[in-house]
Amino acid sequence: MESPITNDLAAKTPVPADLEIKDAQLIFNQVWKQLESEYGRGQLRFPKELILLGGAPGAGKGTNTDFIRELRGITAPPIVVSQLLNSPEAARLKSQGGMVGDREVVGILFRKLLEPDQQNGAILDGFPRTKVQVECLKMLFDEMIALRREFSGTPDAAHFKQPIFHIVLLFVDEAESIARQMKRGREVLAHNEEIRRSGGGDLWEERATDVNAALARNRYRVFKEKTYDALVSLKELFHYHFINAQAPLELVHENIVRELEYQSSLELDPRTFDRLRKLPLASEIVRHARQDLVRRLDAYQVERPDLLQAVCEFIEQKMMPIILRHAISGRADINSEDPLFHEPEALAMLIDVFSERGFHATVDLHRVEIPDHFDLQTGEIHCRIKKVFRLNIRFKGSQIRRG
């Protein structure tokens, strides 16, 4: 729902960027000093993860918000800024003849973020919407970093985690947005008509934008000019997720999952990330895995053709009959003492051959001590080592229809 409250800081004519930054600094400093005075610096504990959620009208923001919350482990309901502006604090300002501008919005929102149930993460719906609010958000991030440094090494350090800000933008084009708003309007009218006829149930909210195409189009354009531009302006600073919401819901969810996958460089403490950064990402290894596999197999054929032939014959003659009997389960465990595998490269070849054929193969070497002879003089038992190669083969098994 769009806020009906006029913003006294939003001028009708463009405001120079440096003036907006000065306004934001003034507003933020006033709000921050008041919070420090009321709570104390040690209690300025903001959510470790903040998701700035924007959605075009009809993009399914309500439908997808709970999915995002569950995916990220966020237990608190989303913070809808337009609802905050109808809070008792905002109502008190209006009753005194005041207007709810950027300063009041920032102050009310920051207090909400300090509530205990927001600490595991928060979703913000409808913030930021102005350039001043954008700048205040940047300053909040900087202050959270400063607080983390200040309390590092103290008993309170756990309350000041590395802040993670995500921008999630659910997007549909103008034509799709209008069509969805109109569809929702028809469903609401039909539902309410049935409720009035039967006399039971709850009426749904009837919005003018859902029954008037011109108003629906204007609502979409307001979104593009305010929420969309404000969020996009932050994409260079925070992790940005553009979600195509015109696809079926299952695909939209898949897109959300893929976009919100774990991001080490954003979520880890910089010192921790610096320690891990030399290790390759799985995605980097997988990207070239197929080309590397082909290159290795061709090299085997050129450099060790006899050994490759022996490995392939072993697989064909001794392993495949066993694997075929396990086609339903998709799992075969095979032990072998064949001296072929005393050659380390033979094991590498076996794994690569299976990989090329679509199997997943692993090998575990098990050493077993076998008594060999007895020393009559010392009474010592001498053992020889028997090598047992445990070959584990996995593949997609057969699906049996039942019933």
C-alpha positions in Angstrom: 0.0 0.0 0.0 1.4 3.4 -0.9 1.7 5.8 2.0 -0.8 8.6 1.9 1.4 10.8 4.1 3.1 13.8 2.4 6.9 13.9 2.6 7.8 17.5 3.4 11.4 16.9 2.3 10.6 15.8 -1.2 10.7 19.0 -3.3 8.7 19.3 -6.5 11.9 20.5 -8.4 15.1 18.6 -8.5 17.4 19.1 -5.5 21.2 19.2 -6.1 22.9 16.0 -5.0 25.3 17.7 -2.6 22.3 19.4 -0.9 20.5 16.0 -0.5 23.7 14.6 1.1 23.9 17.5 3.5 20.2 17.0 4.4 20.8 13.3 4.9 23.9 13.9 7.1 21.9 16.3 9.3 18.9 14.0 9.6 21.0 10.9 10.3 23.2 12.7 12.9 20.1 14.0 14.7 18.4 10.5 14.7 21.7 8.7 15.7 22.5 11.0 18.6 18.9 10.6 19.9 19.2 6.8 19.7 22.6 6.9 21.5 21.0 9.0 24.2 18.0 6.7 24.6 19.6 3.3 24.2 23.3 3.7 24.8 25.9 2.7 22.1 26.2 -0.9 23.5 22.5 -1.4 22.8 22.4 -0.2 19.2 22.1 -3.7 18.0 20.7 -3.8 14.5 19.8 -6.9 12.5 22.8 -8.8 11.1 20.9 -9.1 7.7 18.8 -6.5 6.1 16.8 -7.3 3.0 15.5 -4.3 1.1 12.5 -5.7 -0.8 11.0 -3.9 -3.7 8.4 -5.2 -6.0 6.4 -3.8 -8.9 2.7 -3.7 -8.4 1.4 -7.3 -9.1 4.9 -8.8 -8.9 3.8 -11.1 -6.1 5.6 -9.4 -3.2 3.2 -10.7 -0.7 3.4 -14.2 -2.1 7.2 -14.3 -2.2 8.0 -12.5 1.1 7.3 -15.5 3.3 9.3 -17.7 1.0 12.3 -15.3 1.3 11.9 -15.2 5.1 11.9 -19.0 5.4 14.9 -19.2 3.0 17.0 -16.8 5.0 15.8 -17.9 8.4 14.1 -14.6 9.2 11.4 -15.1 11.9 10.1 -11.5 12.2 7.3 -10.3 9.9 8.3 -7.9 7.2 8.6 -4.2 8.2 6.1 -2.4 5.9 7.1 1.3 6.1 3.7 2.6 5.0 2.2 0.7 8.0 4.9 2.2 10.3 3.8 5.6 9.2 0.4 4.8 10.6 1.9 3.9 13.9 1.0 5.8 17.2 4.2 7.7 17.0 3.4 9.0 13.5 -0.2 9.6 14.4 1.0 11.7 17.4 3.1 13.9 15.0 0.2 14.4 12.7 -2.2 15.3 15.5 0.2 18.0 16.6 0.1 19.5 13.1 3.4 18.0 12.0 4.3 16.2 8.8 6.1 12.9 8.5 9.2 13.6 6.5 12.5 11.8 6.0 13.7 12.5 9.5 10.6 11.0 11.1 10.6 8.0 8.7 14.3 7.3 9.5 13.8 7.7 13.3 10.7 5.4 13.4 12.3 2.8 11.2 15.6 2.7 13.1 13.7 2.2 16.4 11.8 -0.7 14.8 15.0 -2.3 13.7 16.4 -2.3 17.3 13.5 -4.4 18.5 14.8 -7.9 19.8 12.7 -9.9 17.4 14.4 -8.2 14.4 18.0 -9.3 15.4 18.1 -12.5 13.2 17.3 -10.4 10.2 14.7 -8.0 8.8 12.9 -7.5 5.5 12.1 -3.8 4.7 9.2 -3.2 2.4 9.0 0.4 1.1 12.4 1.8 2.2 14.3 3.7 0.9 12.1 5.8 -1.3 14.0 9.1 -1.5 17.6 10.1 -2.1 17.8 11.3 1.5 16.7 7.9 2.8 19.2 6.2 0.5 22.0 8.3 2.0 20.8 7.5 5.6 20.9 3.8 4.8 24.5 4.1 3.7 25.4 5.9 6.9 23.6 3.2 8.9 25.8 0.5 7.3 28.9 2.6 8.1 27.9 3.0 11.7 27.2 -0.7 12.0 30.7 -1.4 10.8 32.1 1.1 13.3 30.2 -0.5 16.1 31.5 -3.9 15.1 35.1 -2.6 15.3 34.4 -0.8 18.6 33.1 -3.9 20.4 35.4 -6.4 18.8 37.2 -8.4 21.5 34.6 -7.5 24.2 31.9 -9.7 25.7 29.3 -7.9 23.5 31.1 -8.6 20.2 28.5 -11.3 19.3 25.8 -8.7 19.2 27.6 -6.7 16.4 28.0 -9.1 13.5 29.2 -8.3 10.0 26.2 -6.5 8.5 24.7 -8.0 5.3 22.5 -5.7 3.2 20.7 -7.3 0.2 18.5 -5.5 -2.4 15.8 -7.8 -3.7 13.8 -6.5 -6.6 10.8 -8.4 -7.9 10.1 -7.1 -11.4 7.3 -7.4 -14.0 6.9 -5.1 -16.9 4.1 -2.5 -17.1 1.7 -4.6 -19.2 2.0 -7.6 -16.9 1.6 -5.4 -13.8 -1.6 -3.8 -15.1 -3.0 -7.2 -16.1 -2.3 -8.6 -12.7 -3.7 -5.7 -10.8 -6.9 -5.9 -12.9 -7.1 -9.6 -12.3 -6.7 -9.1 -8.5 -9.4 -6.5 -8.6 -11.9 -8.9 -10.3 -11.1 -11.5 -7.7 -11.6 -9.1 -4.8 -14.9 -7.8 -6.2 -16.2 -11.4 -6.7 -15.1 -12.4 -3.2 -16.7 -9.4 -1.5 -19.9 -9.8 -3.5 -20.2 -13.4 -2.3 -19.5 -12.4 1.3 -22.2 -9.7 1.2 -24.6 -12.2 -0.4 -23.9 -15.0 2.1 -23.4 -12.8 5.2 -20.3 -14.7 6.3 -16.6 -14.2 6.0 -14.2 -11.2 5.8 -14.3 -8.6 3.2 -11.0 -8.0 1.2 -9.6 -4.6 0.7 -10.9 -2.9 -2.5 -8.3 -0.7 -4.1 -9.1 1.8 -6.8 -5.9 0.9 -8.6 -7.2 -2.7 -9.0 -10.3 -1.7 -11.0 -9.1 1.3 -13.0 -6.4 0.7 -15.6 -5.2 4.3 -15.7 -4.7 4.3 -11.9 -2.9 0.9 -12.1 -0.6 2.3 -14.8 0.1 5.4 -12.7 0.9 3.2 -9.7 3.4 1.2 -11.7 5.1 4.4 -12.9 5.3 5.8 -9.3 7.0 2.5 -8.4 9.6 2.9 -11.2 10.3 6.6 -10.3 10.6 6.1 -6.6 11.2 2.6 -5.2 12.9 1.2 -8.2 15.3 4.1 -8.7 16.1 4.3 -5.0 17.0 0.6 -4.7 19.0 0.5 -8.0 21.1 3.4 -6.8 22.4 1.1 -4.0 23.4 -1.8 -6.3 27.1 -0.7 -6.4 27.3 -0.9 -2.6 25.2 -3.8 -1.6 24.4 -7.2 -3.1 21.7 -6.8 -5.7 19.2 -9.4 -6.8 17.0 -8.7 -9.8 14.2 -11.3 -9.8 12.1 -11.8 -12.9 8.7 -12.3 -11.4 6.8 -12.9 -14.6 7.7 -16.5 -14.7 5.6 -19.2 -13.0 5.8 -19.2 -9.2 8.1 -22.3 -9.1 10.6 -20.7 -11.4 10.4 -17.4 -9.4 11.3 -19.4 -6.3 14.2 -21.1 -8.0 15.4 -17.7 -9.1 15.2 -16.4 -5.5 17.1 -19.4 -4.2 19.8 -19.0 -6.8 20.1 -15.3 -6.2 20.3 -15.5 -2.4 22.8 -18.4 -2.2 25.6 -18.0 0.3 28.0 -15.1 -0.6 31.3 -15.5 1.3 32.7 -12.1 0.4 29.6 -10.4 1.8 28.7 -12.4 4.9 32.1 -13.4 6.4 34.2 -11.1 8.6 36.8 -9.6 6.3 39.6 -11.3 8.3 37.9 -14.7 8.0 37.3 -14.2 4.3 40.9 -13.2 3.7 42.0 -16.5 5.3 39.7 -18.5 3.0 40.0 -16.6 -0.2 43.0 -18.6 -1.6 40.8 -21.7 -1.6 39.0 -22.1 -5.0 35.2 -21.8 -5.1 33.3 -24.9 -6.1 31.7 -23.0 -8.9 35.1 -22.1 -10.4 36.2 -25.8 -10.3 33.0 -27.0 -11.8 33.0 -24.4 -14.6 36.1 -26.0 -16.3 35.6 -29.6 -15.0 34.4 -31.1 -18.2 37.1 -29.6 -20.4 39.8 -30.8 -17.8 38.3 -34.3 -17.9 38.4 -34.5 -21.7 42.0 -33.3 -21.7 43.1 -35.8 -19.1 41.4 -38.7 -20.9 43.0 -37.8 -24.2 46.4 -37.5 -22.5 46.0 -41.0 -21.1 45.4 -42.4 -24.6 48.5 -40.6 -25.9 50.9 -41.2 -23.0 49.7 -44.4 -21.3 47.5 -46.3 -23.9 48.3 -49.8 -22.5 47.4 -48.8 -18.9 44.2 -47.1 -20.1 43.2 -50.2 -22.0 43.8 -52.3 -19.0 41.6 -50.1 -16.8 38.8 -50.1 -19.4 39.0 -53.9 -19.7 38.8 -54.2 -15.8 35.8 -52.0 -15.7 34.0 -53.8 -18.6 34.8 -57.4 -17.5 34.9 -57.2 -13.7 32.9 -54.2 -12.6 30.1 -53.7 -15.1 28.4 -57.1 -14.4 28.2 -56.1 -10.7 27.0 -52.5 -11.5 24.3 -53.8 -13.8 22.8 -55.9 -10.9 22.6 -52.7 -8.9 20.8 -50.6 -11.6 17.7 -50.2 -9.4 19.5 -48.8 -6.3 22.1 -46.8 -8.3 24.9 -47.8 -5.9 27.5 -50.5 -6.2 30.3 -51.2 -3.7 33.1 -53.4 -5.1 36.3 -54.6 -3.4 39.3 -55.4 -5.5 42.9 -56.6 -4.8 43.9 -56.4 -8.4 47.6 -55.4 -8.7 46.6 -53.2 -11.6 45.7 -50.5 -9.0 49.1 -50.6 -7.4 49.8 -48.1 -10.2 48.4 -44.8 -8.7 47.6 -43.5 -12.2 45.3 -46.4 -12.8 43.1 -45.3 -10.0 42.9 -41.8 -11.5 42.1 -43.2 -14.9 39.3 -45.4 -13.4 37.7 -42.4 -11.7 37.9 -40.3 -14.9 36.5 -43.0 -17.1 33.5 -43.4 -14.8 33.0 -39.7 -14.7 33.0 -39.4 -18.5 30.3 -42.2 -18.6 28.1 -40.3 -16.2 28.9 -42.2 -13.0 30.3 -40.9 -9.7 33.3 -43.0 -8.5 35.4 -42.9 -5.4 38.2 -45.2 -4.2 39.3 -46.0 -0.7 42.5 -47.9 0.0 42.2 -50.3 2.9 45.4 -51.9 4.2 45.1 -55.3 5.9 48.0 -56.9 7.9 48.2 -60.7 7.0 50.5 -62.9 9.1 53.3 -64.1 6.8 55.9 -66.0 8.9 56.9 -66.6 12.5 60.5 -65.9 13.8 61.4 -68.8 16.0 64.2 -67.0 17.7 62.5 -63.8 18.6 58.9 -65.0 18.6 58.0 -62.1 16.5 55.2 -62.5 13.9 55.9 -60.8 10.6 53.0 -59.6 8.5 52.6 -58.6 4.9 50.3 -55.8 3.9 47.4 -56.6 1.6 45.9 -53.7 -0.2 42.2 -53.8 -0.7 40.7 -51.2 -3.0 37.1 -50.3 -2.1 35.5 -48.9 -5.2 32.2 -47.0 -4.7 30.1 -46.3 -7.8 27.0 -44.0 -7.7 24.6 -43.3 -10.5 20.9 -42.4 -11.0 19.0 -45.6 -10.3 15.9 -46.9 -11.9 12.5 -45.6 -10.7 10.0 -48.4 -10.2 6.4 -47.5 -10.5 4.2 -49.0 -7.8 0.5 -49.5 -7.7 
